[in-house]
Amino acid sequence: FSPTVPVSADDTPEVLNKALSGLSSRWKNWWVRGILTLAMISFFFIIIYLGPMVLMMIVLCVQIKCFHEIIMIGYSVYHSYHLPWFRTLSWYFLLCVNYFFYGETVTDYFFTLVQREEPLRILSKYHRFISFALYLTGFCMFVLSLVKKHYRLQFYMFGWTHVTLLIVVTQSHLIIHNLFEGMIWFIVPISCVICNDIMAYMFGFFFGRTPLIKLSPKKTWEGFIGGFFSTVVFGILLSYVMSGYRFFVCPVEFNNDSNSFTVDCEPSELFQLQDYGLPPVLQSITGWTTVKLYPFQIHSIALSAFASIMGPFGGFFASGFKRAFKIKDFANTIPGHGGIMDRFDCQYLMATFVNVYIASFIRGPNPSKVIQQLLALRLDQQLHIFNSLKAHLTEKGLLPALEEAA
């Protein structure tokens, strides 16, 4: 059969329709997108000001909304509104996967808090077993819900749900991990994707002549190239501004004394100005031999380049998905922009890249986490590690020097 969904209607607010009634559809869409874009950027600034806890809650809300939009398309595509238990099961699996991922995060980043509270310590110890048991319960419920005339539809939706969980929940979990490394690792990548989206649209709108890809006929090479250079410059400038503030560069940690999140630390070398020599060509143009930069600005070039070159492929993927099912947008939540998923199709791909980039090029061994793991061992195990470490330091000739310094 050929699955289809209803075509979405015009979602522009009536007040904007009246105000822009004299414009052509092209310019009307330009103004609607512009106004709503400014509103979303303003909201983004507000949640940044409110701090990391609010950011994490917003990420969770966005994740749930994106899951809802994709699942609702599945219901419409496969006409599965009346499949027994399936609405309940879809949301149950979302709950299970979130319980697993957020439980892992709590255990990893709030170890001392978990060890201090008896119920949390028990939940942490058996977390993966509990998560598996919850998922297994949902799996059995699905098998019991199978109806003879609807086998194929039910397995379609089972697969649809799990792919959606993989795309949405896993990626949002990576966003949370990036946030804990420092708000700059959250804000700069997201801002680069937003900048590229805006500048590619602007360059394409005013100068676009050459189609870029058949999946998105409105995308042009002029917009793609203009968006690339604009985003790289924007990433370097934004990184320079943010690298000077501890609020943005310090890892997000949980303070056990105040039972609250803290973002105060001594900035690492990544966020301290250093001198870099300029290539001879730039020296002849600018007259400068060196320039002061934060090392993070060098990394921001990689982040902004990915946002400009590979990030749009998340949008192309979403465009192909929507074309496959003959829909314009995932939903009509944001006038002129579509659904929340339409705005975050590139962000999720970016989140994965940032997480891999940090793990590959930035993050080193974390002494505090090693100590946390050691404190969780039995006393005899801790004593064995202490003696082994003492013997190792003595063999290296470091322990006598340390004792003299003490």
N, C-alpha and C positions, 0 to 999 in steps of 0.2 A: 504494500500500500504506500501511498505518498503522503507522509505526515505534513500537515500545515497548521499554522496558527493564524488567528485573526490579525489583520493589519491594524496597527495602532493609529488612533485619530490624532488630530492636532491638539497638543497639550499646552499651547501658549496661553498664559493668563489673559483674561478678557481685557484687563486694564492696559496690558502691553499691545494687544491687538488693536485697541482703539487709538492708542498713542502713535502706533506705527502704521496705521491703515493706509497712509498715502505713499508708502514706500513699496518698491518691488519686493518680491519674495526673497531675492538674494540679499538685499540690504536689510530687510526685516529680520532675516535669520542672523545676519551679522550683528545687529544691535541686541537681539535677544540673547545670543551667545555671550556677547561682551558684558552685558549687564549682569547676567547670572554668573559669569566667570569672576567678575569683581566681587560679587557677593560671597562666592565660595572661597576666594583668596582671603577675604576679610575674616571669614569663619575659621580658616586655617590659622591665621595669626592669633586669633582669640584662644584656640585650644592649645597652641604652643605656649602662650603666656600662662595658661592655667596649669601647666606642668605635665610631667610624665605619666602620672596616674590617670589624668583625664585623657591623654593621648591613647593610652592602652584601652580605656573604655570605648573611645571612639573607634579604634581599630576593630574591637569586638563587635560593635554595632554595625559597622560597615560590612564586616564579614557575614553577619547574619542576614543583612539586607541583600548582599550579593547572592548568597545561597538561596534566599527566597525567590529572587528574580529568575535564576537559572532553573530552579525546581518547578516554578510556575510555568515556564516555557515547556518543560518536560511533560507536565500534566496536560497542557494544551496540545502539544505535538502528538502525543500518543493517546489522546482522549481517555486519560486514565483517572478521571475525577472520581469514579465510583469503584476503583479497585479496593478491595477490603484491606483495611489497616494501613494503606500505603502512605497517606499523609502523616499519620502518627509515626510510622517507621522512619520516614525521611528525617523528621525532626529528632527522633530518638537517636539515630546514627550521628547527627550533628552534635547532639549533647555528649555522646560517648567519645567522639573524636576530640572535642574541646576539653572534656574532662582529662583525657590522656595527655594532651599537649600542655595544657595549663598546669596540670599536676606536675609534669616534668619540669616546667619552668619554676614553679614555686619551690620544688625540692632543690633545684640547681642554684637559684639566686637567693633564697631565704632560708638557707640551711639552719642557721642558729635559731631562727624563730620556730622552724619545724621541730627541731630537737628539744625546744623548751616546752612545747605543748604536747602532752601525752596523746590526745586524739590525732593530732597532725603527724606525730612520729609513727603511729601505727599505720595511718593512711599512706604515709610516704614509703614505709617499708614494704607494704604489699600493693603499692600503687599499680604496677604493671599487671599483676594478677587480677586486681579488681577491674582494671580497664578491659582486660581480655574477657573476663566473665560478663561484663556489661555488653560488650560487642557480641559475644556468643549468644546471649539472650536475644538480642535483636535478630541475629542470624536465624535462630530457631523459630522466632515469631514469623519471619519472612517465609520460611519453609512451610509452616503451619497455615499461612494465609493463602497459599497457592490454590487457585481455582482452575478447574479443567479447561474452561473456555478462554481463560485469560493468561495462560502460561507465558506466551511470548511477550505480551505487554508488561507483565510483572517483571520478567527478567530484563526487558529494556529499561524499565524504571529503576531496577536494582543497580544496573550498571551506570545509568545516568546519575543516580545519587552518589555513587562512590567516586566517579570521575569528578563530579562537582566538589566533593569533599577534598579530593586530592588537589584540585586547582585552587580552591578558595581557602579552606581551613589551614592547609599546610603552609601556604604562602603567607597568610596573615600571622601565623605563628613565627615565621622567619622575620617578619616586620618587628614583632615584639622583641626578638633576640637582638636585632640591629639596634633597637631603641636602648636596650640595656648597655650596649657598648658606648653609648653617648648619644645625646639627642642630635648631634651633628650628623651622625650616620643615618638618622631617620629623616631629618629635615632636608639635607642637601640632595640626596637621591630623589626624594619625592618632588622637591622644587625643580630639579632639572627636568623631570618628566613633564611637569606642568608647564615650564618654560618652553620646552621643545614643542609641546602640543599647541601652545598659543602662537609661538613664532612661526611654526610650520604652517599653521592656518593663515596667519597674516601674510606671510610671503606668498603662499599659494593663492590667497584671495586677490592680492594686488598684482602679482607678477606671474602666477602660474599659467603655463602654456603646454608643458610636456607631461603627459600622464606617466605616473610612476609604476603602478601595478593594477592589474585588471580587477583584483578583489575590491579595491577602493578607487573607483574612477575619479573621485574628486581630489585624490592625493596626486601631487605633482613633484617633479624633480626640483623645481625652483623652491617649493616649500620645504622639501627634504633637506636640500643643501643649506638654505637660509636658516632653517631650524637648527642644523648641526652647528654652524659657526656661532650663532647667537647663544646656544646652550652652553658651549664650551667657555665662552667669555663670561656668561652669567655664573657658571659653576665656579670659576676661578675667583670672581669678585665676591660672590656670596661666601665662599670658603674663607677668604681673607677676613671678612667682617666677623664671621661667627667664630673663627679660631682664636680670637682674642678674649672670649668670654668663657669662664669656667662652667657657667650654667649649661652651655652647649657641648663642651668638649669632655667633661668629666663623665665617667660611667655612672649609670643610675644604680645606686646601691640602697639597701635597706638598713636604716639605723635602728639597732635594737634598743638603744636607750630611749629614743623619742618615738619609736614605733612608726616611723615615717620614712619616705624616700628622701635621699640626699644626693646632690649632684655637686659636691665640693671635693676638690682634690688638688694635688700639684700636677699641672698639665704635663703630659709626656712630651718627649722630643718632637713628636708628630705635630704638636701645637706650639712650638717655640720658633721664633724667627731665625732663619739661617741665611747665610750669603751663598748665592748661586752665580757661577760665572756664565756670562752670556756668550752665545756663538758669535764668531767674528762678523757675520753679516749683520746681526742685530746691534753689535757694538758700533759699527760704522754708521748705522741709521740713528741710533739713540744717543751715542756718545758715552754710554755707560759700559763699564766693564763687568760689574756685578749688580745683582738685584736681590733685595731681601724678600724672602717668601717663607710661608709656613710649609713644611713638608706635606701637610695634608692637601695643600693646593695642587701639588703634583698628582696626588691620588684622585683629586676631584676631576682632573682631566680625563682619567679613565672612566670615572662614574658618569660624567656628562657625555662622553663619547658613546658609552653603552646606551645611555638614555636616548641619544639621538639616532644611533645606527641600528641597534638591536631592539630597543624598546618599542618602536613602531610595529615590529613584527607581532607583538602582543595584540596591537590594534588590528593588524591584518588578519590574524587568527580569529579574532572576534568578528571581523567583517565577513570572513568565510563562513563562520558558524551561523551568523544571522542570514546570510544569503541562502544557505542550505535549507533554512526553514522559513524563508520568505518573510522575514520580519525586519523592520527598520531599526528598532532599538530593543534592548533587553526589557525596558519598562519605560514609563513616562514620568518618573519621579522628578527629574529636573528639566523644566521647559528649555527646549533648544539643545539639550545635551543628552536626553534619553534617561536611562536608569543609572543607578550608582555603579553597576558593573561596566557601563559604557565609559565611565570616567576612570575606572580602576583596572581596565584590561591591560594597560602597560605597566601599572604600578606593581602588580603581582610578579611579573617577570623581572622587574627591577629589584624587588625585594630579595629574590633568590640569588641574583648576581651579587648584590652587596654582601649577603651572608657568606657566599662562597669566597668573595674577594677578601673579606675580613679574616676568614679562617686560613686562607692561603698566603696572604701577604702582610697581615697586620698583627693578628693575635699570636702571642707567645704563651709559654707556660704561665699559669696563674698561681702564684704561691698561696694566696688566700684560700683558693679552692682545694689545693693539696692539703692545707692545714685542716680545713673543714672535714675532708675525708679521713684524715688521720684521727681527728677527735671522735669520729664515729666508730672507731675500732675499739676492741676490748683493751683493757689496761696492759695485759701481757703482750698483746700485739704492738701497742704503742711503744712499750719498753724495748721490744726486739728491734723495731725500726730505729729507735733512738741509739741503741748500741751499734747497729749497722752503720748509721750515719756518722757516729762518733769515730768508729774505726776507719771509715772512708776518709774523713777530714784529717785524721791523724796521719794516715798514709800519704796524703797529698801535702802534708806539712802546713796545713792551714790552721789546725786547732791550736797549737802552741801560740801562734801569732795572735789568734783571736783571744786566747786567755790572757796574754800579756797586755793587749789593748784594753781588756776589761779591767 
